[in-house]
Amino acid sequence: MSKQEEFEARLLELPIVEFGYLKADAVEFVDRVRKVCQEYCPQYGKSWACPPAVGTVDECRKRCQQFSDFFVFTTVAEVADISDMEETLATREGHEEVTRQVRDIFREIYGDCIVLSTESCAICSRCTYPNQPCRHPERMLPCVESYGIVVTDLAEKAGITFFADYNTVVWFSAVFFNGQ
């Protein structure tokens, strides 16, 4: 059994809805995403999972370019109304747990990898950034967008559904890895 076959067999145990592979160099890193973080996200400058703590977009790109392959996947959650941010965000922890399980499988099969997930980290009620180290570096996952990656672009390139309906939250995570 190849590494990919072993990996995908293990994925069947998880509530992953869609997934796709790309070559890592197909992933674009754009500074405009960071501008959106800085101007609109209340977590900017307040979390180890977000800018500026994750480094510049160029630094993030260089870290990711050490890997040849890219994997993106989704989970979904049902809500009464997707525009209710409190209800929507309450479904995120389930996705984060699946992402940590995917990370562990990647590490077992492929070794080192970079795992990116949704939104800002919400493990602690108040992040230690910037005064102290992260309390949970083994659980914290940086945000895909914090690296300057446009999720809608990834979905399109990987053939993954970005929007389902007004009662379904589609959560995305991504992994840079060396597949050989």
C-alpha positions as CSV (number, residue, x, y, z in Angstrom):
1,M,0.0,0.0,0.0
2,S,1.4,3.4,-1.0
3,K,1.6,6.3,1.6
4,Q,-1.3,8.0,-0.1
5,E,-3.5,4.9,0.0
6,E,-2.6,4.4,3.7
7,F,-3.4,8.1,4.4
8,E,-6.7,8.0,2.5
9,A,-7.7,4.8,4.3
10,R,-7.2,6.5,7.6
11,L,-9.2,9.6,6.4
12,L,-12.2,7.3,6.1
13,E,-12.4,7.2,9.9
14,L,-12.9,11.0,10.0
15,P,-15.9,13.2,9.1
16,I,-14.1,14.8,6.1
17,V,-16.6,15.8,3.4
18,E,-14.2,16.7,0.5
19,F,-10.5,16.8,-0.1
20,G,-8.0,17.5,-2.8
21,Y,-4.3,17.6,-3.6
22,L,-2.3,20.2,-5.4
23,K,1.4,20.7,-5.9
24,A,2.6,23.2,-3.2
25,D,3.8,25.6,-5.9
26,A,0.2,26.0,-7.2
27,V,-0.7,27.7,-3.9
28,E,-0.6,31.5,-4.2
29,F,0.3,33.7,-1.4
30,V,-1.0,37.2,-1.7
31,D,-0.5,40.3,0.5
32,R,-4.0,41.6,0.0
33,V,-5.3,38.8,2.3
34,R,-3.1,40.1,5.0
35,K,-4.6,43.6,4.5
36,V,-8.1,42.1,5.1
37,C,-6.8,40.5,8.3
38,Q,-5.2,43.8,9.5
39,E,-8.2,46.0,8.7
40,Y,-11.2,43.7,9.6
41,C,-10.2,40.9,11.9
42,P,-10.4,41.6,15.6
43,Q,-7.7,39.0,16.3
44,Y,-5.0,40.8,14.2
45,G,-2.0,41.3,16.6
46,K,-3.7,39.4,19.4
47,S,-3.0,35.7,18.7
48,W,0.0,33.4,17.9
49,A,-2.1,31.9,15.1
50,C,-2.5,35.2,13.3
51,P,-0.4,38.0,11.8
52,P,1.9,39.5,12.7
53,A,2.9,36.5,14.9
54,V,3.0,34.0,12.0
55,G,5.5,36.2,10.1
56,T,5.2,38.2,6.9
57,V,3.4,36.6,3.9
58,D,6.9,36.2,2.3
59,E,8.2,34.4,5.4
60,C,5.1,32.1,5.4
61,R,5.6,31.4,1.6
62,K,9.2,30.5,2.2
63,R,8.3,28.1,5.0
64,C,5.7,26.4,2.8
65,Q,7.9,26.2,-0.2
66,Q,10.1,23.7,1.6
67,F,7.3,21.2,0.9
68,S,6.4,19.7,-2.5
69,D,2.7,18.9,-1.9
70,F,-0.5,20.4,-0.6
71,F,-3.6,18.8,0.8
72,V,-6.9,20.7,1.4
73,F,-10.0,19.3,3.1
74,T,-13.4,20.3,4.5
75,T,-15.8,19.4,7.2
76,V,-19.3,20.7,7.5
77,A,-21.6,21.7,10.3
78,E,-25.3,22.4,10.2
79,V,-26.7,25.6,11.7
80,A,-30.0,27.4,11.7
81,D,-28.6,30.4,10.0
82,I,-25.1,30.7,8.6
83,S,-25.2,34.5,9.1
84,D,-25.5,34.0,12.9
85,M,-21.7,34.3,13.6
86,E,-22.1,33.1,17.2
87,E,-23.8,29.9,16.1
88,T,-21.5,29.4,13.2
89,L,-18.3,29.9,15.2
90,A,-19.6,27.5,17.9
91,T,-19.2,24.7,15.3
92,R,-15.6,25.4,14.7
93,E,-14.0,23.4,17.5
94,G,-15.2,20.1,15.9
95,H,-13.4,21.0,12.7
96,E,-10.3,22.0,14.7
97,E,-10.2,18.6,16.4
98,V,-10.5,16.8,13.0
99,T,-7.7,19.0,11.7
100,R,-5.5,18.0,14.6
101,Q,-6.3,14.3,13.9
102,V,-5.4,14.8,10.2
103,R,-2.1,16.5,11.3
104,D,-1.3,13.5,13.4
105,I,-1.9,11.1,10.6
106,F,0.2,13.2,8.2
107,R,3.1,13.2,10.7
108,E,2.9,9.4,11.1
109,I,2.9,8.7,7.4
110,Y,4.8,11.6,5.8
111,G,6.8,13.2,8.6
112,D,7.1,17.0,9.0
113,C,4.3,19.2,7.7
114,I,2.7,22.6,8.1
115,V,-1.0,22.5,9.0
116,L,-3.2,25.5,8.6
117,S,-6.8,25.8,9.8
118,T,-9.8,28.1,10.3
119,E,-10.1,31.5,11.7
120,S,-7.9,32.5,14.7
121,C,-7.0,30.1,17.5
122,A,-9.7,29.9,20.2
123,I,-8.1,27.4,22.6
124,C,-7.5,30.0,25.3
125,S,-10.0,32.7,26.4
126,R,-7.0,35.2,26.2
127,C,-3.9,34.5,24.2
128,T,-0.5,35.1,25.7
129,Y,0.6,36.9,22.5
130,P,3.0,38.8,22.4
131,N,4.2,38.7,26.0
132,Q,4.6,35.0,26.6
133,P,5.0,31.9,24.5
134,C,1.8,30.0,23.4
135,R,0.4,27.8,26.1
136,H,-0.7,25.1,23.7
137,P,1.7,25.0,20.7
138,E,0.8,21.3,20.1
139,R,-2.8,22.2,19.6
140,M,-2.7,25.7,18.1
141,L,-3.1,25.8,14.3
142,P,-2.4,29.0,12.3
143,C,-5.1,30.3,10.1
144,V,-5.0,29.6,6.3
145,E,-5.7,33.2,5.5
146,S,-3.0,34.4,8.0
147,Y,-0.4,32.9,5.6
148,G,-1.8,35.0,2.8
149,I,-3.7,32.2,1.1
150,V,-7.1,32.8,-0.5
151,V,-9.4,29.9,0.5
152,T,-11.8,30.4,-2.4
153,D,-8.9,30.0,-4.8
154,L,-7.8,26.8,-3.1
155,A,-11.3,25.4,-3.3
156,E,-11.6,26.2,-7.0
157,K,-8.1,24.7,-7.9
158,A,-8.8,21.6,-5.8
159,G,-12.4,21.1,-7.1
160,I,-13.9,21.5,-3.6
161,T,-17.3,23.1,-2.8
162,F,-16.8,26.5,-1.1
163,F,-20.5,27.3,-0.3
164,A,-23.2,24.7,0.4
165,D,-26.3,26.6,1.6
166,Y,-27.5,29.0,4.3
167,N,-27.6,26.2,6.9
168,T,-24.3,24.6,6.2
169,V,-20.9,25.9,7.4
170,V,-18.0,24.6,5.3
171,W,-14.7,24.6,7.2
172,F,-11.4,24.4,5.4
173,S,-7.9,23.3,6.5
174,A,-4.8,22.7,4.6
175,V,-1.5,20.8,4.9
176,F,1.9,21.4,3.2
177,F,3.9,18.1,3.1
178,N,6.4,16.1,1.1
179,G,4.5,13.3,-0.6
180,Q,7.3,11.2,-2.0
